[in-house]
């Protein structure tokens, strides 16, 4: 159930931005877009790096680490031990939130560029 709400929020954010963007001043769109993009990258990139490091450590600890695990890391979530799962997935969710903020910022910047 939570996944449906998260997916709905992710889908609604760019649509709301388009609706707001059609009426907002261009300067405001540039500012909102730049702030969201920088905030998303500032949160998402370090969180993603921490996630991959912690995932590799936990998989090594339980003997499930494979070469190039980082190419499809979510397939290894089921192999995580229960005591380390929360610590790893916390960073996964933070990185995903940063990614979504970056996308919304890109949409705002794109809308501002279209209105020039």
C-alpha positions as CSV (number, residue, x, y, z in Angstrom):
1,X,0.0,0.0,0.0
2,X,2.8,2.4,0.8
3,X,4.4,1.8,-2.6
4,X,1.2,3.0,-4.3
5,X,1.3,6.2,-2.4
6,X,5.0,6.7,-3.1
7,X,4.4,6.0,-6.8
8,X,1.4,8.4,-6.9
9,X,3.5,11.1,-5.3
10,X,6.3,10.6,-7.7
11,X,3.9,10.8,-10.7
12,X,2.0,13.8,-9.3
13,X,5.0,16.0,-8.5
14,X,6.0,16.7,-12.1
15,X,2.3,17.2,-13.1
16,X,1.8,19.7,-10.3
17,X,5.0,21.5,-11.3
18,X,3.7,21.7,-14.9
19,X,0.5,23.3,-13.6
20,X,2.3,25.7,-11.4
21,X,4.9,26.4,-14.0
22,X,2.4,27.6,-16.5
23,X,1.4,30.5,-14.2
24,X,4.6,31.1,-12.2
25,X,7.1,33.8,-13.2
26,X,10.1,32.4,-15.1
27,X,12.6,33.6,-12.4
28,X,10.7,31.6,-9.8
29,X,10.8,28.5,-12.0
30,X,14.6,28.9,-12.5
31,X,15.2,29.3,-8.7
32,X,12.9,26.4,-7.7
33,X,14.4,24.2,-10.4
34,X,18.0,25.0,-9.5
35,X,17.4,24.6,-5.7
36,X,15.6,21.3,-6.2
37,X,18.2,20.0,-8.6
38,X,21.2,20.9,-6.3
39,X,19.4,19.6,-3.2
40,X,18.5,16.4,-4.9
41,X,22.1,15.9,-6.1
42,X,23.5,16.9,-2.8
43,X,21.4,14.3,-1.0
44,X,21.2,11.6,-3.7
45,X,24.8,11.2,-4.8
46,X,26.3,10.8,-1.3
47,X,23.4,8.6,-0.2
48,X,23.8,6.4,-3.2
49,X,27.5,6.0,-2.6
50,X,26.9,5.1,1.1
51,X,24.2,2.6,0.0
52,X,26.5,0.8,-2.5
53,X,29.3,0.6,0.1
54,X,27.1,-0.7,2.8
55,X,25.4,-3.1,0.5
56,X,28.7,-4.5,-0.6
57,X,29.9,-4.9,3.0
58,X,26.7,-6.6,4.1
59,X,26.7,-9.0,1.2
60,X,30.4,-9.8,1.9
61,X,29.6,-10.4,5.5
62,X,26.9,-13.0,4.6
63,X,28.9,-14.5,1.7
64,X,26.5,-13.3,-1.0
65,X,28.6,-10.7,-2.7
66,X,29.2,-11.3,-6.4
67,X,31.4,-9.5,-8.9
68,X,29.6,-6.4,-10.3
69,X,26.8,-6.6,-7.8
70,X,26.5,-2.8,-8.2
71,X,25.1,-3.2,-11.7
72,X,21.8,-4.5,-10.4
73,X,21.9,-3.9,-6.6
74,X,18.2,-4.2,-5.9
75,X,18.2,-7.9,-6.8
76,X,20.5,-8.5,-3.8
77,X,18.1,-6.9,-1.2
78,X,16.5,-10.3,-0.5
79,X,20.0,-11.7,0.4
80,X,20.6,-9.1,3.1
81,X,20.6,-10.4,6.6
82,X,17.8,-9.0,8.8
83,X,20.1,-7.2,11.2
84,X,21.8,-5.2,8.4
85,X,18.8,-4.7,6.1
86,X,17.5,-1.5,7.7
87,X,20.9,0.2,7.8
88,X,21.4,-0.5,4.0
89,X,17.9,0.3,2.8
90,X,17.8,3.6,4.7
91,X,20.5,4.9,2.4
92,X,18.7,3.3,-0.6
93,X,15.5,5.3,0.2
94,X,17.5,8.5,0.8
95,X,19.2,8.1,-2.6
96,X,15.9,7.5,-4.3
97,X,14.4,10.6,-2.7
98,X,17.4,12.7,-3.9
99,X,16.9,11.3,-7.4
100,X,13.2,12.3,-7.4
101,X,14.1,15.8,-6.2
102,X,16.6,16.1,-9.0
103,X,14.0,15.0,-11.6
104,X,11.5,17.5,-10.3
105,X,14.2,20.2,-10.4
106,X,15.0,19.3,-14.0
107,X,11.3,19.5,-15.0
108,X,11.1,23.0,-13.4
109,X,14.2,24.1,-15.3
110,X,12.9,22.6,-18.5
111,X,9.6,24.5,-18.1
112,X,11.4,27.7,-17.5
113,X,13.5,27.2,-20.6
114,X,10.4,26.5,-22.7
115,X,8.9,29.8,-21.6
116,X,11.9,31.9,-22.6
